[in-house]
Amino acid sequence: MSRYLQTQQFQPFTPPSPSSLPKPSPPKTYPRTRKWLRRLVYLATATGVVWALDRQFYTSALTRSVRTFRLGLIVAIDYKINFRAHPPLADSIPALHHRNAERLFDLLRTNGGLYLKIGQAIAMQSAILPPEFQKMFSKMFDDASQNSWKEVEQVIREDFGKSPEEVFGVSFDGDPAKGVMERTARASASVAQVHWARLQDGREVAVKIQKREIANQVGWDLWTFKVVTWIYAWYFDLPLYSLVPYISERLQLETDFMNEADNSERMAKLVAGESRLNGRVYIPKVYRELSSKRVMTAEWIEGVRLWDKDSLTRKWEGKKRQGSPGCKGAPLDPPSQENVIAAVKSNPVNEKLKPNRDWWKGADGKGGLGLSLKDTMTTMVDLFSAQMFLWGWVHCDPHPGNIFIRRLPSGKPELVLIDHGLYVHMQPEFRHQYCLFWKSLMTFDNKTIGKIVEGWGINNADVFASATLMRPYTGGDNTTSNEIKKGLSGKEQAERAFEMQQKMRKSVRNMLSDEKKWPQELIFIGRNLRIVQGNNQYLGSPVNRIKITGNWASRSLVESPDLGYSEKARNLGRHLLFKFVLFSSDVVFYASKIKQFFGVGGGMEDEMEAQMKKIAKDFGVELNHGVFDG
């Protein structure tokens, strides 16, 4: 064992002197981190304040716009990267369409208001959309959520300066000397909701009340629509933006119920003055003294919606020579005062005060109006053809929810047209051109067709003719389809479909060669034609829609009040010749009806659609017209 000795002198521990220490370093303050943290806090605070103000005073209009821009950017980038034969970030082009259809559908449903109107417009133009968009947007016709009675009451007070009780003379506690009104809406759409009421004088009315948030949102929504369309038109090189001001103006007018009242009264006068429609078509009365910019009070309509085919056609259980409730504007039977008081006391918020008037269904409830679908659809095509070719005032939203059918004492249908917010006016010169265009389509007068559409700034007459007829136009030279199909043989399906869609986009861009010449009314006229075609197809194609429409086009050139007598005389001779030519259309129609009767084919509209689908499939495009399936 060894030991170690301490040889150094012992030094006691003493702290070092300050002078011997190095210069102290400053404490770490992390200035950049603190600066960015402050900015983050400021940004979060400002965002929260803006969001709260937007929600409180602007009904989330700014939030909706930001949401729209964000999604628009995502969708644009997604298509820019993946719209090719073999998408790098998608399984296929249909998968790409599906996920973007879901994104856009969710955006429109979340934003609501005018966005739902835009979604419905997209749904009705489904023929130009991929099937994934068509299936998703068919749901756009479902009812929208309704606002609370408190919000409804606020709109009435702001517009009239009075309570609903004072404006409509109603009582919510069962006062027998007053009228009654339901506080739960009978129907709710994107912009407004409808409440039933019975006034003191016994009139039953539909009170259409604009949703309170719409007034604050409409300006922002339309501005956002303009910006997004401008970006997409530039980004994808499509001639779209020049149409935006006209579309925006129409949508803006749809939120002005005084404009709707004007349209309704004008249409009522036009129908009353046309012997071929008076007694077959009914336009509800508007009560101006109970209407404002955001509230419109009109006659309450009892009837069957166009989509209820069974109720239209089942056996009539009422008396002979008796019409359905309210036909020809007949007064409706009043509700029982005892039932009103009982309903108010049992459920003062969700009361159902309007009496059920379904006696015509019989004791077992299985009856119907006993009407002919052919008569019903003939009346509809006659009405919208007269609007388009004779009057130049066109209702652009004739979907099944805006059409009621009643039974007249004669057993014939009476068509009731509601919701007159969206109309377009056709100037006489353009209306005459459109009449001649339709007439020329029926007679394969390609020279006249080419001359007219060239004046409208359209190069590809074949494509436009097929889009107008909603069937393949076989009278042209097929230069467009031949150009699109050129150079595609031998390629695999994915590449062929992609190149087809690219060429189709180019052909659309070329078709609208001069946006300034293109009649903007055609946007909404095409919408009207598409919806009427869908209605006819849904009812089983009971009428030859194209023949009826073409006949009105030709006849209107004889009857138009703004044409001279000499021109009318010339047109009369041409019209008689045209009537003879239409016989060939009847041959096709009745051939399809015979096949339909024996179960070996669909109706004429189904066969025309099948032809369109076949041609479209050659172009790499899939069509799906079932827009009312949702």
Salt bridges, closest charged atoms under 4 A:
ASP78 OD1 - ARG99 NH2 2.66
ASP78 OD2 - ARG103 NH1 2.87
GLU102 OE2 - HIS98 NE2 3.48
GLU153 OE2 - ARG157 NH2 3.60
GLU158 OE2 - ARG212 NH2 2.87
GLU158 OE1 - ARG294 NH2 2.77
ASP159 OD1 - ARG294 NH2 2.91
GLU182 OE1 - ARG186 NE 2.79
ASP201 OD2 - ARG203 NE 2.78
GLU204 OE2 - ARG198 NH1 3.00
GLU204 OE2 - ARG357 NH2 2.29
ASP221 OD2 - ARG64 NH2 2.34
ASP237 OD2 - ARG509 NE 3.59
GLU249 OE2 - ARG250 NH2 3.31
GLU254 OE2 - LYS117 NZ 2.81
ASP256 OD2 - LYS293 NZ 3.36
GLU260 OE1 - LYS208 NZ 2.96
ASP262 OD1 - ARG288 NH2 2.46
GLU265 OE1 - ARG288 NH2 2.89
GLU274 OE2 - ARG276 NE 2.67
GLU289 OE2 - ARG203 NH1 3.53
GLU299 OE1 - LYS285 NZ 3.76
GLU302 OE2 - LYS354 NZ 2.86
GLU302 OE2 - ARG357 NH1 2.80
ASP310 OD2 - ARG314 NH2 3.69
ASP333 OD1 - ARG357 NE 2.92
GLU351 OE2 - ARG183 NE 3.54
ASP375 OD2 - LYS412 NZ 3.11
ASP382 OD2 - ARG280 NH2 3.02
ASP397 OD2 - LYS117 NZ 3.91
ASP397 OD1 - ARG527 NH2 2.57
GLU414 OE1 - ARG406 NE 2.93
ASP419 OD1 - LYS208 NZ 3.47
GLU483 OE1 - LYS486 NZ 3.04
GLU492 OE2 - HIS86 NE2 2.81
GLU499 OE2 - LYS491 NZ 2.75
GLU559 OE1 - ARG276 NH2 2.65
GLU559 OE2 - ARG555 NE 3.98
ASP562 OD2 - ARG431 NH2 2.66
ASP562 OD1 - HIS432 NE2 2.83
ASP586 OD2 - LYS547 NZ 2.60
GLU605 OE2 - ARG545 NE 2.63
GLU607 OE2 - LYS595 NZ 3.13
GLU609 OE2 - LYS613 NZ 3.44
